[in-house]
Amino acid sequence: MAAQNQIAARLRSSEARLRAIVDTEPECVKVLNPRGELIEMNLAGLSMIGADSFEQVKGRPVVDLIAPAYRDAYLQMHQQVIGGARQIMEYELNNLKGRRYWVQTHAVPMEINGEVLHLAITRDISERKHAEEALRNQAEALARSNTELEQFAYVVSHDLRQPLRMVNSYMQMLMRRLADKLDDDTRQMMRFASEGATRMDQMLVALLEYSRVGRKGAPMGLLSSRDGLDEALRFLAPAIREAQAEVQISGDWPEVIACRDEFTRLLQNLIGNALKYHAPNRPPVIEVGVAPLADGWRFWVADNGIGIDPEQFDRLFKVFQRLHTREKYEGTGIGLAVARKIVERHGGRISVESAGDNQGCRFSFTLPAQPPDYAEPEGGAA
């Protein structure tokens, strides 16, 4: 008898220690019977469901505390646990005092005296869910804003071109009709007005090009990057001959997932930039290369041209930013902004290196093996 009393005392002591451990656990710990009724819950759990004591909820179906939208899924999950499976589920909880929580529960089967029970640890994830929702809302708002901005840029630049062309056309007509009646100052002012309208039209064309990057009708697919390079070089062949440039190609050019037109335009803009800004006292030498990365590729276009002041790097990829006057180098200042937009649309990054004036420069961009917005066609890439 004494031995039995000692065993019983040790069991009670062990049970008390286990209860103390469970009750000090900061997360909700609960046990359900096969019918889904509460048979055990710790203090943290009682606090979560708004109960003043376990007696208030003992034997109650826990599904009563779950938001209606998640009850069927929870009951299915419960049956899977009773059947021997481990499960994780997120759902909304309505507690007894009217407060709503987002929770995550980790449930496992537990056998006691031949009966399989449902043991679960449940934690409050409301802050995480609210943060995810806020981030999702911000991303959706940003996407809408970007779409509206691109549509605005497209409409404005498209619709403004016609009146600008009309202004330029009438200005040219007036200069011809009044050629013998204009003094030099008036003729020069009219020429400045005509040239200003022409430059504005060129800027609107560039803005149209910028707004079209990523618009519908430009799908991504599997593309030979070398084919894209060869196409860009064909476009630039007259400029390459005129500058007597040498184009060196290095690396094993891979297949990439990209929009063909945009990838070709990207290389065309970077190589064209190297041709435009070559040093006047030496023929351009342009290296175009590629190297593999762990999760994609790095491409580059390096030249021996006039170089770039490192303090000006931040301005390079912005719309209509020019580092040189129009008198010295023609252009709208949007080519590198288009290049950056194309690269970022494909999930990559673009950067530039240069030691300074007359030291040449190197533009590099990365492309991931799988762009973030790319959905592989059924049956695999094609």
C-alpha positions as a Markdown table, in Angstrom:
| # | Residue | x | y | z |
|---|---|---|---|---|
| 1 | Met | 0.0 | 0.0 | 0.0 |
| 2 | Ala | 2.8 | 2.4 | 0.9 |
| 3 | Ala | 4.4 | 1.7 | -2.5 |
| 4 | Gln | 1.2 | 2.4 | -4.3 |
| 5 | Asn | 0.8 | 5.7 | -2.4 |
| 6 | Gln | 4.3 | 6.7 | -3.4 |
| 7 | Ile | 3.6 | 6.0 | -7.0 |
| 8 | Ala | 0.3 | 7.9 | -6.9 |
| 9 | Ala | 2.1 | 10.8 | -5.2 |
| 10 | Arg | 4.8 | 10.8 | -7.9 |
| 11 | Leu | 2.1 | 10.8 | -10.6 |
| 12 | Arg | 0.3 | 13.7 | -9.0 |
| 13 | Ser | 3.6 | 15.6 | -8.7 |
| 14 | Ser | 4.5 | 14.9 | -12.4 |
| 15 | Glu | 1.0 | 16.0 | -13.5 |
| 16 | Ala | 1.3 | 19.2 | -11.5 |
| 17 | Arg | 4.7 | 19.9 | -13.1 |
| 18 | Leu | 3.3 | 19.2 | -16.5 |
| 19 | Arg | 0.3 | 21.5 | -15.9 |
| 20 | Ala | 2.6 | 24.3 | -14.6 |
| 21 | Ile | 4.7 | 24.0 | -17.8 |
| 22 | Val | 1.7 | 24.1 | -20.0 |
| 23 | Asp | 0.1 | 27.0 | -18.2 |
| 24 | Thr | 3.3 | 29.0 | -18.4 |
| 25 | Glu | 3.5 | 28.4 | -22.2 |
| 26 | Pro | 2.8 | 31.9 | -23.8 |
| 27 | Glu | 0.9 | 30.3 | -26.8 |
| 28 | Cys | -2.5 | 28.7 | -26.7 |
| 29 | Val | -2.3 | 24.9 | -26.0 |
| 30 | Lys | -5.5 | 22.9 | -26.4 |
| 31 | Val | -6.7 | 19.3 | -26.6 |
| 32 | Leu | -9.8 | 18.2 | -28.5 |
| 33 | Asn | -11.6 | 14.9 | -28.4 |
| 34 | Pro | -12.6 | 13.2 | -31.7 |
| 35 | Arg | -15.8 | 15.2 | -31.7 |
| 36 | Gly | -13.9 | 18.4 | -31.7 |
| 37 | Glu | -14.8 | 19.4 | -28.2 |
| 38 | Leu | -12.4 | 21.1 | -25.8 |
| 39 | Ile | -11.1 | 18.8 | -23.1 |
| 40 | Glu | -7.9 | 20.8 | -22.1 |
| 41 | Met | -6.7 | 24.4 | -22.6 |
| 42 | Asn | -4.0 | 26.4 | -20.9 |
| 43 | Leu | -4.2 | 29.9 | -19.5 |
| 44 | Ala | -2.9 | 31.5 | -22.6 |
| 45 | Gly | -5.6 | 29.8 | -24.6 |
| 46 | Leu | -8.3 | 30.9 | -22.2 |
| 47 | Ser | -7.1 | 34.4 | -22.5 |
| 48 | Met | -7.1 | 34.2 | -26.3 |
| 49 | Ile | -10.7 | 33.0 | -26.5 |
| 50 | Gly | -11.9 | 35.4 | -23.8 |
| 51 | Ala | -12.9 | 32.8 | -21.2 |
| 52 | Asp | -12.7 | 33.5 | -17.5 |
| 53 | Ser | -12.2 | 29.8 | -16.6 |
| 54 | Phe | -11.9 | 26.5 | -18.3 |
| 55 | Glu | -15.2 | 25.4 | -16.9 |
| 56 | Gln | -16.8 | 28.1 | -19.1 |
| 57 | Val | -15.7 | 26.3 | -22.3 |
| 58 | Lys | -15.1 | 22.7 | -21.2 |
| 59 | Gly | -16.8 | 20.3 | -23.6 |
| 60 | Arg | -17.7 | 23.1 | -26.1 |
| 61 | Pro | -17.0 | 22.5 | -29.8 |
| 62 | Val | -14.1 | 24.7 | -30.6 |
| 63 | Val | -15.5 | 25.3 | -34.1 |
| 64 | Asp | -18.1 | 27.6 | -32.5 |
| 65 | Leu | -15.2 | 30.1 | -31.9 |
| 66 | Ile | -14.0 | 30.1 | -35.5 |
| 67 | Ala | -15.2 | 32.6 | -38.0 |
| 68 | Pro | -17.9 | 31.0 | -40.2 |
| 69 | Ala | -15.9 | 31.3 | -43.4 |
| 70 | Tyr | -13.3 | 28.9 | -42.0 |
| 71 | Arg | -15.4 | 26.4 | -40.1 |
| 72 | Asp | -15.7 | 23.8 | -42.8 |
| 73 | Ala | -12.0 | 23.8 | -43.5 |
| 74 | Tyr | -11.3 | 23.6 | -39.8 |
| 75 | Leu | -13.6 | 20.6 | -39.4 |
| 76 | Gln | -11.8 | 18.9 | -42.3 |
| 77 | Met | -8.4 | 19.6 | -40.8 |
| 78 | His | -9.6 | 18.2 | -37.4 |
| 79 | Gln | -10.7 | 14.9 | -39.0 |
| 80 | Gln | -7.3 | 14.7 | -40.8 |
| 81 | Val | -5.5 | 15.1 | -37.4 |
| 82 | Ile | -7.7 | 12.5 | -35.7 |
| 83 | Gly | -6.9 | 10.3 | -38.7 |
| 84 | Gly | -3.2 | 10.6 | -37.9 |
| 85 | Ala | -2.0 | 13.6 | -39.9 |
| 86 | Arg | -0.1 | 16.7 | -38.8 |
| 87 | Gln | -1.7 | 19.9 | -40.0 |
| 88 | Ile | -1.1 | 23.7 | -40.1 |
| 89 | Met | -3.9 | 26.1 | -40.7 |
| 90 | Glu | -4.5 | 29.9 | -40.5 |
| 91 | Tyr | -8.0 | 31.2 | -39.7 |
| 92 | Glu | -9.9 | 33.9 | -38.0 |
| 93 | Leu | -11.1 | 33.4 | -34.4 |
| 94 | Asn | -14.1 | 35.1 | -32.8 |
| 95 | Asn | -13.6 | 35.0 | -29.0 |
| 96 | Leu | -16.3 | 35.1 | -26.4 |
| 97 | Lys | -15.9 | 38.8 | -25.8 |
| 98 | Gly | -16.3 | 39.8 | -29.4 |
| 99 | Arg | -12.7 | 40.3 | -30.4 |
| 100 | Arg | -11.4 | 38.8 | -33.6 |
| 101 | Tyr | -7.9 | 37.4 | -34.1 |
| 102 | Trp | -6.0 | 35.9 | -36.9 |
| 103 | Val | -4.4 | 32.7 | -35.6 |
| 104 | Gln | -2.1 | 30.0 | -36.9 |
| 105 | Thr | -2.5 | 26.5 | -35.4 |
| 106 | His | -0.1 | 23.5 | -35.5 |
| 107 | Ala | -2.0 | 20.3 | -34.8 |
| 108 | Val | -0.8 | 16.8 | -34.2 |
| 109 | Pro | -2.6 | 13.5 | -33.2 |
| 110 | Met | -2.0 | 12.3 | -29.6 |
| 111 | Glu | -3.1 | 8.9 | -28.4 |
| 112 | Ile | -4.2 | 8.5 | -24.7 |
| 113 | Asn | -5.7 | 5.3 | -23.4 |
| 114 | Gly | -6.4 | 4.0 | -26.9 |
| 115 | Glu | -8.2 | 7.2 | -28.0 |
| 116 | Val | -6.7 | 9.6 | -30.6 |
| 117 | Leu | -7.0 | 13.2 | -29.5 |
| 118 | His | -6.2 | 16.5 | -31.3 |
| 119 | Leu | -3.3 | 18.4 | -29.7 |
| 120 | Ala | -2.7 | 21.9 | -31.0 |
| 121 | Ile | -0.6 | 25.0 | -30.3 |
| 122 | Thr | -2.2 | 28.2 | -31.6 |
| 123 | Arg | -0.5 | 31.6 | -31.9 |
| 124 | Asp | -1.9 | 35.1 | -32.6 |
| 125 | Ile | -0.7 | 36.2 | -36.0 |
| 126 | Ser | -3.0 | 39.3 | -36.3 |
| 127 | Glu | -0.1 | 41.8 | -36.6 |
| 128 | Arg | 1.5 | 39.8 | -39.4 |
| 129 | Lys | -1.8 | 39.5 | -41.2 |
| 130 | His | -2.5 | 43.2 | -40.9 |
| 131 | Ala | 1.0 | 44.0 | -42.1 |
| 132 | Glu | 0.6 | 41.6 | -45.1 |
| 133 | Glu | -2.8 | 43.2 | -45.9 |
| 134 | Ala | -1.3 | 46.7 | -45.7 |
| 135 | Leu | 1.6 | 45.7 | -47.9 |
| 136 | Arg | -0.8 | 44.1 | -50.4 |
| 137 | Asn | -2.9 | 47.2 | -50.5 |
| 138 | Gln | 0.1 | 49.4 | -51.0 |
| 139 | Ala | 1.4 | 47.1 | -53.8 |
| 140 | Glu | -2.1 | 47.2 | -55.5 |
| 141 | Ala | -2.3 | 51.0 | -55.1 |
| 142 | Leu | 1.3 | 51.4 | -56.6 |
| 143 | Ala | 0.4 | 49.1 | -59.5 |
| 144 | Arg | -2.7 | 51.1 | -60.2 |
| 145 | Ser | -0.8 | 54.4 | -59.9 |
| 146 | Asn | 1.9 | 53.1 | -62.3 |
| 147 | Thr | -0.7 | 51.9 | -64.8 |
| 148 | Glu | -2.5 | 55.2 | -64.7 |
| 149 | Leu | 0.8 | 57.1 | -65.0 |
| 150 | Glu | 1.8 | 55.1 | -68.0 |
| 151 | Gln | -1.6 | 55.5 | -69.6 |
| 152 | Phe | -1.5 | 59.3 | -68.9 |
| 153 | Ala | 2.0 | 59.5 | -70.4 |
| 154 | Tyr | 0.9 | 57.6 | -73.5 |
| 155 | Val | -2.2 | 59.7 | -74.1 |
| 156 | Val | -0.6 | 63.0 | -73.4 |
| 157 | Ser | 2.5 | 62.3 | -75.6 |
| 158 | His | 0.3 | 60.8 | -78.4 |
| 159 | Asp | -2.3 | 63.6 | -78.4 |
| 160 | Leu | 0.2 | 66.4 | -78.1 |
| 161 | Arg | 2.3 | 65.4 | -81.1 |
| 162 | Gln | -0.4 | 66.5 | -83.7 |
| 163 | Pro | -0.6 | 70.2 | -82.5 |
| 164 | Leu | 3.1 | 70.4 | -82.2 |
| 165 | Arg | 3.6 | 69.1 | -85.8 |
| 166 | Met | 1.0 | 71.7 | -86.8 |
| 167 | Val | 2.9 | 74.5 | -85.1 |
| 168 | Asn | 6.2 | 73.4 | -86.7 |
| 169 | Ser | 4.6 | 73.0 | -90.1 |
| 170 | Tyr | 3.0 | 76.5 | -90.0 |
| 171 | Met | 6.2 | 78.0 | -88.7 |
| 172 | Gln | 8.1 | 76.5 | -91.7 |
| 173 | Met | 5.4 | 77.8 | -94.1 |
| 174 | Leu | 5.6 | 81.3 | -92.6 |
| 175 | Met | 9.4 | 81.4 | -92.9 |
| 176 | Arg | 9.2 | 80.4 | -96.6 |
| 177 | Arg | 6.4 | 82.8 | -97.5 |
| 178 | Leu | 7.9 | 85.7 | -95.6 |
| 179 | Ala | 11.6 | 84.9 | -96.4 |
| 180 | Asp | 12.2 | 88.3 | -98.2 |
| 181 | Lys | 10.3 | 90.3 | -95.6 |
| 182 | Leu | 12.0 | 89.1 | -92.4 |
| 183 | Asp | 15.0 | 90.7 | -90.7 |
| 184 | Asp | 17.7 | 88.5 | -89.4 |
| 185 | Asp | 16.5 | 88.7 | -85.7 |
| 186 | Thr | 12.9 | 87.7 | -86.6 |
| 187 | Arg | 14.1 | 84.9 | -88.9 |
| 188 | Gln | 16.3 | 83.5 | -86.1 |
| 189 | Met | 13.5 | 83.7 | -83.5 |
| 190 | Met | 11.2 | 81.8 | -85.9 |
| 191 | Arg | 13.9 | 79.2 | -86.5 |
| 192 | Phe | 14.4 | 78.8 | -82.7 |
| 193 | Ala | 10.6 | 78.3 | -82.3 |
| 194 | Ser | 10.6 | 75.7 | -85.1 |
| 195 | Glu | 13.6 | 73.8 | -83.6 |
| 196 | Gly | 11.9 | 74.0 | -80.2 |
| 197 | Ala | 8.8 | 72.3 | -81.6 |
| 198 | Thr | 10.9 | 69.7 | -83.3 |
| 199 | Arg | 12.8 | 68.9 | -80.0 |
| 200 | Met | 9.5 | 68.7 | -78.1 |
| 201 | Asp | 8.1 | 66.2 | -80.7 |
| 202 | Gln | 11.3 | 64.1 | -80.3 |
| 203 | Met | 10.8 | 64.2 | -76.5 |
| 204 | Leu | 7.2 | 63.1 | -76.9 |
| 205 | Val | 8.3 | 60.2 | -79.2 |
| 206 | Ala | 10.8 | 59.2 | -76.5 |
| 207 | Leu | 8.1 | 59.4 | -73.8 |
| 208 | Leu | 5.9 | 57.2 | -75.9 |
| 209 | Glu | 8.7 | 54.7 | -76.1 |
| 210 | Tyr | 9.2 | 54.8 | -72.4 |
| 211 | Ser | 5.5 | 54.4 | -71.6 |
| 212 | Arg | 5.3 | 51.4 | -74.0 |
| 213 | Val | 7.8 | 49.2 | -72.0 |
| 214 | Gly | 5.9 | 46.4 | -70.4 |
| 215 | Arg | 2.6 | 47.3 | -72.0 |
| 216 | Lys | 0.2 | 44.6 | -73.2 |
| 217 | Gly | 1.4 | 43.1 | -76.5 |
| 218 | Ala | 4.9 | 42.6 | -75.3 |
| 219 | Pro | 4.9 | 39.0 | -73.9 |
| 220 | Met | 8.0 | 37.2 | -72.4 |
| 221 | Gly | 9.2 | 33.9 | -73.8 |
| 222 | Leu | 12.2 | 31.8 | -74.2 |
| 223 | Leu | 14.7 | 33.8 | -76.4 |
| 224 | Ser | 18.2 | 33.3 | -77.7 |
| 225 | Ser | 20.1 | 36.2 | -76.2 |
| 226 | Arg | 22.6 | 36.0 | -79.1 |
| 227 | Asp | 19.8 | 36.4 | -81.6 |
| 228 | Gly | 18.7 | 39.5 | -79.7 |
| 229 | Leu | 22.3 | 40.9 | -79.8 |
| 230 | Asp | 22.6 | 40.1 | -83.5 |
| 231 | Glu | 19.4 | 41.9 | -84.2 |
| 232 | Ala | 20.5 | 45.0 | -82.3 |
| 233 | Leu | 23.8 | 45.0 | -84.2 |
| 234 | Arg | 21.9 | 44.9 | -87.5 |
| 235 | Phe | 20.0 | 48.0 | -86.5 |
| 236 | Leu | 23.2 | 49.7 | -85.5 |
| 237 | Ala | 25.3 | 48.6 | -88.5 |
| 238 | Pro | 25.3 | 52.0 | -90.3 |
| 239 | Ala | 26.4 | 53.8 | -87.1 |
| 240 | Ile | 29.1 | 51.2 | -86.4 |
| 241 | Arg | 30.5 | 51.6 | -89.9 |
| 242 | Glu | 30.4 | 55.4 | -89.7 |
| 243 | Ala | 32.2 | 55.4 | -86.4 |
| 244 | Gln | 34.7 | 52.7 | -87.6 |
| 245 | Ala | 33.9 | 50.9 | -84.4 |
| 246 | Glu | 35.1 | 47.5 | -83.4 |
| 247 | Val | 32.5 | 45.4 | -81.5 |
| 248 | Gln | 33.9 | 42.4 | -79.6 |
| 249 | Ile | 31.6 | 39.7 | -78.4 |
| 250 | Ser | 32.5 | 37.4 | -75.5 |
| 251 | Gly | 30.9 | 34.7 | -73.4 |
| 252 | Asp | 28.5 | 31.8 | -74.0 |
| 253 | Trp | 25.3 | 33.6 | -74.8 |
| 254 | Pro | 22.4 | 31.7 | -73.2 |
| 255 | Glu | 18.7 | 31.4 | -73.8 |
| 256 | Val | 16.8 | 33.8 | -71.5 |
| 257 | Ile | 13.2 | 34.5 | -70.6 |
| 258 | Ala | 12.5 | 37.9 | -72.0 |
| 259 | Cys | 10.5 | 40.1 | -74.3 |
| 260 | Arg | 12.3 | 39.9 | -77.7 |
| 261 | Asp | 11.6 | 43.5 | -78.7 |
| 262 | Glu | 12.6 | 44.9 | -75.3 |
| 263 | Phe | 15.7 | 42.8 | -74.9 |
| 264 | Thr | 16.9 | 43.9 | -78.4 |
| 265 | Arg | 16.1 | 47.5 | -77.6 |
| 266 | Leu | 18.0 | 47.2 | -74.4 |
| 267 | Leu | 21.2 | 46.1 | -76.1 |
| 268 | Gln | 20.6 | 48.6 | -78.9 |
| 269 | Asn | 20.4 | 51.5 | -76.4 |
| 270 | Leu | 23.5 | 50.5 | -74.5 |
| 271 | Ile | 25.6 | 49.8 | -77.6 |
| 272 | Gly | 24.2 | 52.9 | -79.3 |
| 273 | Asn | 25.2 | 54.9 | -76.2 |
| 274 | Ala | 28.8 | 53.6 | -76.5 |
| 275 | Leu | 28.9 | 54.6 | -80.1 |
| 276 | Lys | 27.5 | 58.1 | -79.4 |
| 277 | Tyr | 29.9 | 58.9 | -76.6 |
| 278 | His | 33.1 | 57.7 | -78.1 |
| 279 | Ala | 36.4 | 59.6 | -77.7 |
| 280 | Pro | 37.0 | 61.9 | -80.7 |
| 281 | Asn | 40.7 | 60.9 | -80.9 |
| 282 | Arg | 40.3 | 57.1 | -81.2 |
| 283 | Pro | 38.0 | 54.6 | -82.9 |
| 284 | Pro | 35.4 | 53.1 | -80.5 |
| 285 | Val | 36.1 | 49.6 | -79.2 |
| 286 | Ile | 33.0 | 48.1 | -77.6 |
| 287 | Glu | 32.9 | 44.8 | -75.7 |
| 288 | Val | 29.6 | 43.1 | -75.3 |
| 289 | Gly | 29.6 | 40.1 | -73.0 |
| 290 | Val | 27.8 | 37.7 | -70.7 |
| 291 | Ala | 28.6 | 35.5 | -67.7 |
| 292 | Pro | 26.5 | 33.1 | -65.6 |
| 293 | Leu | 25.3 | 33.9 | -62.1 |
| 294 | Ala | 23.9 | 31.5 | -59.5 |
| 295 | Asp | 20.4 | 32.5 | -60.4 |
| 296 | Gly | 20.7 | 34.1 | -63.8 |
| 297 | Trp | 23.2 | 36.0 | -66.0 |
| 298 | Arg | 25.1 | 39.2 | -66.0 |
| 299 | Phe | 25.4 | 41.1 | -69.4 |
| 300 | Trp | 27.7 | 44.1 | -70.0 |
| 301 | Val | 28.6 | 46.7 | -72.6 |
| 302 | Ala | 32.0 | 48.2 | -72.1 |
| 303 | Asp | 33.7 | 50.9 | -74.2 |
| 304 | Asn | 36.8 | 53.1 | -74.4 |
| 305 | Gly | 34.8 | 56.3 | -74.8 |
| 306 | Ile | 34.7 | 59.6 | -73.0 |
| 307 | Gly | 33.8 | 58.1 | -69.6 |
| 308 | Ile | 31.4 | 59.4 | -66.9 |
| 309 | Asp | 32.0 | 61.4 | -63.8 |
| 310 | Pro | 31.1 | 59.0 | -60.9 |
| 311 | Glu | 29.3 | 61.8 | -59.2 |
| 312 | Gln | 26.8 | 61.8 | -62.1 |
| 313 | Phe | 25.9 | 58.1 | -61.9 |
| 314 | Asp | 22.6 | 58.7 | -60.1 |
| 315 | Arg | 21.3 | 61.0 | -62.9 |
| 316 | Leu | 22.1 | 58.6 | -65.7 |
| 317 | Phe | 19.0 | 56.4 | -65.6 |
| 318 | Lys | 16.4 | 59.2 | -65.0 |
| 319 | Val | 14.0 | 60.4 | -67.7 |
| 320 | Phe | 15.2 | 63.3 | -69.8 |
| 321 | Gln | 18.5 | 63.6 | -67.9 |
| 322 | Arg | 21.4 | 64.7 | -70.0 |
| 323 | Leu | 25.1 | 65.0 | -68.9 |
| 324 | His | 26.1 | 66.9 | -72.1 |
| 325 | Thr | 24.6 | 69.7 | -74.2 |
| 326 | Arg | 22.5 | 69.0 | -77.3 |
| 327 | Glu | 25.0 | 71.0 | -79.4 |
| 328 | Lys | 27.7 | 68.4 | -78.5 |
| 329 | Tyr | 25.7 | 65.2 | -78.4 |
| 330 | Glu | 22.2 | 64.8 | -79.9 |
| 331 | Gly | 19.4 | 62.9 | -78.1 |
| 332 | Thr | 16.5 | 63.2 | -75.7 |
| 333 | Gly | 18.2 | 61.8 | -72.6 |
| 334 | Ile | 15.7 | 58.9 | -72.3 |
| 335 | Gly | 17.6 | 55.9 | -73.7 |
| 336 | Leu | 19.2 | 54.8 | -70.4 |
| 337 | Ala | 15.9 | 55.4 | -68.6 |
| 338 | Val | 14.2 | 53.0 | -71.1 |
| 339 | Ala | 17.1 | 50.5 | -70.6 |
| 340 | Arg | 16.6 | 50.6 | -66.8 |
| 341 | Lys | 12.8 | 50.2 | -67.1 |
| 342 | Ile | 13.3 | 47.1 | -69.4 |
| 343 | Val | 15.8 | 45.5 | -67.0 |
| 344 | Glu | 13.6 | 46.1 | -63.9 |
| 345 | Arg | 10.5 | 44.8 | -65.7 |
| 346 | His | 12.5 | 41.6 | -66.3 |
| 347 | Gly | 13.4 | 41.4 | -62.6 |
| 348 | Gly | 17.1 | 42.5 | -63.1 |
| 349 | Arg | 19.2 | 45.4 | -62.1 |
| 350 | Ile | 21.4 | 47.8 | -64.1 |
| 351 | Ser | 24.5 | 49.6 | -63.0 |
| 352 | Val | 27.4 | 51.6 | -64.5 |
| 353 | Glu | 31.2 | 51.8 | -63.8 |
| 354 | Ser | 33.6 | 54.4 | -64.9 |
| 355 | Ala | 36.9 | 55.8 | -63.6 |
| 356 | Gly | 36.0 | 59.3 | -64.9 |
| 357 | Asp | 36.7 | 61.5 | -67.9 |
| 358 | Asn | 38.2 | 59.8 | -71.0 |
| 359 | Gln | 38.4 | 56.5 | -69.1 |
| 360 | Gly | 35.5 | 54.6 | -70.8 |
| 361 | Cys | 32.6 | 53.0 | -69.0 |
| 362 | Arg | 30.9 | 49.7 | -68.5 |
| 363 | Phe | 27.2 | 49.2 | -68.2 |
| 364 | Ser | 26.1 | 45.9 | -66.6 |
| 365 | Phe | 22.7 | 44.4 | -66.2 |
| 366 | Thr | 21.4 | 41.2 | -64.7 |
| 367 | Leu | 18.6 | 38.9 | -65.8 |
| 368 | Pro | 17.2 | 36.2 | -63.5 |
| 369 | Ala | 16.6 | 32.7 | -64.8 |
| 370 | Gln | 12.9 | 33.2 | -64.0 |
| 371 | Pro | 11.5 | 36.8 | -64.1 |
| 372 | Pro | 9.0 | 37.5 | -61.3 |
| 373 | Asp | 6.1 | 38.3 | -63.7 |
| 374 | Tyr | 6.6 | 35.4 | -66.0 |
| 375 | Ala | 4.1 | 32.5 | -66.1 |
| 376 | Glu | 5.4 | 29.5 | -68.0 |
| 377 | Pro | 3.0 | 28.3 | -70.7 |
| 378 | Glu | 1.2 | 25.0 | -70.3 |
| 379 | Gly | 3.4 | 22.2 | -71.5 |
| 380 | Gly | 6.7 | 24.1 | -70.7 |
| 381 | Ala | 8.5 | 27.1 | -72.1 |
| 382 | Ala | 8.2 | 27.6 | -75.8 |
